[in-house]
Amino acid sequence: MKYYHSQVALGYVNRDEILLGSINSIRTAPDVEAFNDSLLIMIKKAGEMVSNGNTLPVFPDSLNNNLDTGWLKDPVFSNAVKAELENIRVKFRIQSNVYIASSNSSAPSFEGDNRFYSESDFPDENKRILSIFRYWNIIHYFYPYKSLMDQKWDMTLKEFIPAIVSARDSLDYHLNFKKFTTRINDSHAHFSSPVYTKWLGTASPPFLIRHIQGETVITKILPSVSQLSVGDIIKKIDDTDIYKLRDSLRKFVHGSNNVVIERNLNDMILLGNTGEFSLTVSNGSGEQTISLSRNYDNNKALNAVNSPAWQKKTVNGRCNIGLVNMGILRPEDVKTMFGDLWDTDAIIFDVRNYPLGALWYIVNYLFEKPLHIANFTVQDINYPGRLTWHEEIIGQGTNNPYNGNIIILFDERTQSHAEYTCMGLEQFPGSVKIGSTTAAADGNVARIYLPGKILTYATFLGTYYPDYTTTQRIGIIPDIEIKPTIDGIRNGTDEVLEIALNCRIEDELFKLYPNPVSDHLHYNAGTDVSVKFEVYDTMGRKLYSEYSTTGDIDVSCLANGIYFVKVTTNRHVVTKKIIKY
């Protein structure tokens, strides 16, 4: 009714009011017949379904994931209810809708669908039901990655209705809704509300942390703190075991993949109320417990960047390498940057941050032609559930492209626009990607407003490589997988950058060929005695693994398509995308 009924879509009747006015009679219906009678009254409150007579566009099944109407035939419905619902479906034609609008970001806007958002922190029971339906339907019709969720979205609805409807108080309502939003498995599923923010806290400690080798490791400390050292491992916070703390908070954490869940867990662990807290850390030889304070200034001081946007380094007295911090480089400085680094042997683009939009200018110095950077799936806001393909082309090209090599650094902090930046840079011929899997959420976001002053987000622009390989939940895969170690953190070593500064980076590459492949892949074994291969599909599911010592792996058992092959040797951890034909 909300998205397809002509009178509701045009705003002649208010769908929220119809729902709120109907809930009590529906929920108290003594039997199935009375239940259907109440449903019928609710449907008819929308008025006559009007069709404009135009023909609906046809679109392929591959884009049909969000247009599921099979539930209309559920046996719980009477024939009369089924007929009314079918009448809406059959008469629907493309139409504007007061609940959805276009935006400048290519993602739909739900700004107008915000009734009851700013009322009580603890909406009444009926409005809590409305909030569930509003969120679930927006995701159901418009979220482009619904098929990639760990659990079917219908099952998630059934799971969370009881918890949210029977919430004891405002905090119970907000925390259950927070858990609900994590189930879309999206690193963009941010969540905020006054109640949730008060529970989580907004003050920061005088240090930063990362999840490294299964531990919560301190990676940066303000100069005023002398009791800690970089590389210390957190064991307890306020006498709570850090492993138990991480496990207790995990259900509230959103993320497309495990590395982002651990990253976002770190953010939750750091935040708290202003004032003192106790911290127990281990430096590898012993433990100590100290008292520190959280405040509102620490975070800004810790994240201040004092390094230059770019610099030139000479390695081993023979390689000239440019190093560019994409989190600082401004679009207007790209021309000057290339002028300074034009004669280098290689440029390292460090994307372990959030770029400022310089990619659109950088590509004009790297490629001879405009760059087909990605394919998007875009929602048709006039036909809820319908997606369409869009090829994204950026840049103008140049007849004098940069002549050195390109190296790209990334990790779990590389998200969204940062991942999109990697997608553009990696198309440079011979480019090398170094680091670890990214945040796996690329595409423009939209805000969703829910009763109780809840504001949450999701990705609403499907982003794919030009060959239609998805990035959501998979991320950008490195050519050379390098993760930081606790020893490296303690020694002040940037292990990812160290590999990139190798003058002969090609020596670090594990070559897997031919690609595309028909039946057998070959590799340059070198000194590697045993090589482990793991084959994954484009959804990140492992199909099989095997060991080889012959320089050959048989892939004839695979169906034609795109796969990822992860190779682990005594010197390499490399993931390659292959095409099987």
PEZI-V622016 format. One record per backbone hydrogen bond with DSSP energy under -1.0 kcal/mol. NH is the residue of the N-H (numbers start at 1). CO is the residue of the C=O. If there is no record, write none. Layout:
# PEZI-V622016
nh=NH co=CO
nh=NH co=CO
This chain:
# PEZI-V622016
nh=5 co=1
nh=9 co=5
nh=10 co=6
nh=11 co=8
nh=12 co=7
nh=13 co=7
nh=18 co=14
nh=19 co=15
nh=20 co=16
nh=21 co=17
nh=22 co=19
nh=23 co=19
nh=26 co=22
nh=27 co=23
nh=28 co=24
nh=35 co=31
nh=36 co=32
nh=37 co=33
nh=38 co=34
nh=39 co=35
nh=40 co=36
nh=41 co=37
nh=42 co=38
nh=43 co=39
nh=44 co=40
nh=45 co=41
nh=46 co=43
nh=47 co=44
nh=63 co=60
nh=64 co=61
nh=67 co=64
nh=72 co=69
nh=73 co=70
nh=74 co=71
nh=77 co=74
nh=82 co=78
nh=83 co=79
nh=84 co=80
nh=85 co=81
nh=86 co=82
nh=87 co=83
nh=88 co=84
nh=89 co=85
nh=90 co=86
nh=91 co=87
nh=92 co=88
nh=95 co=382
nh=98 co=9
nh=100 co=97
nh=101 co=109
nh=109 co=101
nh=113 co=110
nh=114 co=112
nh=117 co=114
nh=128 co=124
nh=129 co=125
nh=130 co=126
nh=131 co=127
nh=132 co=128
nh=133 co=129
nh=134 co=130
nh=135 co=131
nh=136 co=132
nh=137 co=133
nh=138 co=134
nh=139 co=135
nh=140 co=136
nh=141 co=137
nh=142 co=138
nh=143 co=139
nh=146 co=143
nh=148 co=145
nh=149 co=146
nh=156 co=152
nh=157 co=153
nh=158 co=154
nh=159 co=155
nh=160 co=156
nh=161 co=157
nh=164 co=160
nh=165 co=161
nh=166 co=162
nh=167 co=164
nh=173 co=169
nh=174 co=170
nh=175 co=171
nh=176 co=172
nh=177 co=173
nh=178 co=174
nh=179 co=175
nh=180 co=176
nh=181 co=177
nh=182 co=178
nh=183 co=180
nh=184 co=181
nh=185 co=182
nh=189 co=186
nh=190 co=188
nh=192 co=455
nh=197 co=193
nh=198 co=194
nh=199 co=195
nh=200 co=196
nh=201 co=197
nh=203 co=272
nh=204 co=295
nh=208 co=220
nh=210 co=217
nh=212 co=215
nh=215 co=212
nh=217 co=210
nh=218 co=232
nh=219 co=208
nh=220 co=208
nh=222 co=206
nh=225 co=222
nh=231 co=218
nh=232 co=229
nh=233 co=282
nh=234 co=216
nh=235 co=280
nh=236 co=280
nh=237 co=240
nh=238 co=278
nh=240 co=237
nh=242 co=235
nh=245 co=241
nh=246 co=242
nh=247 co=243
nh=248 co=244
nh=249 co=245
nh=250 co=246
nh=252 co=249
nh=253 co=250
nh=261 co=257
nh=262 co=258
nh=263 co=259
nh=264 co=260
nh=265 co=261
nh=266 co=262
nh=267 co=263
nh=268 co=264
nh=269 co=265
nh=270 co=266
nh=271 co=267
nh=272 co=203
nh=275 co=294
nh=277 co=292
nh=279 co=290
nh=280 co=236
nh=281 co=288
nh=282 co=233
nh=283 co=286
nh=288 co=281
nh=290 co=279
nh=292 co=277
nh=294 co=275
nh=295 co=204
nh=301 co=297
nh=302 co=298
nh=303 co=299
nh=311 co=323
nh=313 co=321
nh=315 co=319
nh=318 co=315
nh=319 co=315
nh=321 co=313
nh=322 co=346
nh=323 co=311
nh=324 co=348
nh=325 co=309
nh=326 co=350
nh=328 co=325
nh=329 co=325
nh=333 co=330
nh=334 co=331
nh=337 co=333
nh=338 co=334
nh=339 co=335
nh=340 co=336
nh=341 co=337
nh=342 co=338
nh=344 co=341
nh=345 co=320
nh=346 co=320
nh=347 co=405
nh=348 co=322
nh=349 co=407
nh=350 co=324
nh=351 co=409
nh=353 co=351
nh=361 co=358
nh=362 co=358
nh=363 co=359
nh=365 co=362
nh=367 co=363
nh=371 co=394
nh=373 co=371
nh=373 co=392
nh=374 co=392
nh=375 co=464
nh=376 co=390
nh=377 co=462
nh=378 co=388
nh=380 co=386
nh=383 co=380
nh=386 co=383
nh=388 co=378
nh=390 co=376
nh=392 co=374
nh=394 co=371
nh=398 co=367
nh=402 co=365
nh=405 co=345
nh=407 co=347
nh=408 co=432
nh=409 co=349
nh=410 co=434
nh=414 co=411
nh=418 co=415
nh=420 co=416
nh=421 co=417
nh=422 co=418
nh=423 co=419
nh=424 co=420
nh=425 co=421
nh=426 co=422
nh=427 co=424
nh=428 co=425
nh=431 co=428
nh=432 co=406
nh=434 co=408
nh=435 co=480
nh=436 co=410
nh=439 co=414
nh=446 co=458
nh=448 co=456
nh=450 co=454
nh=453 co=117
nh=454 co=450
nh=455 co=192
nh=456 co=448
nh=457 co=190
nh=458 co=446
nh=460 co=444
nh=462 co=377
nh=464 co=375
nh=465 co=469
nh=468 co=465
nh=471 co=463
nh=473 co=440
nh=474 co=471
nh=475 co=471
nh=479 co=433
nh=480 co=433
nh=481 co=573
nh=482 co=435
nh=489 co=485
nh=490 co=486
nh=491 co=487
nh=492 co=489
nh=493 co=488
nh=495 co=493
nh=498 co=494
nh=499 co=495
nh=500 co=496
nh=501 co=497
nh=502 co=499
nh=507 co=504
nh=508 co=505
nh=513 co=522
nh=517 co=579
nh=521 co=553
nh=522 co=513
nh=523 co=551
nh=524 co=511
nh=525 co=523
nh=528 co=525
nh=531 co=548
nh=532 co=568
nh=533 co=546
nh=534 co=566
nh=535 co=544
nh=536 co=564
nh=537 co=541
nh=540 co=537
nh=543 co=535
nh=544 co=535
nh=546 co=533
nh=548 co=531
nh=553 co=521
nh=555 co=519
nh=558 co=555
nh=561 co=580
nh=563 co=578
nh=564 co=536
nh=565 co=576
nh=566 co=534
nh=567 co=574
nh=568 co=532
nh=569 co=572
nh=574 co=567
nh=575 co=478
nh=576 co=565
nh=578 co=563
nh=580 co=561
nh=581 co=517
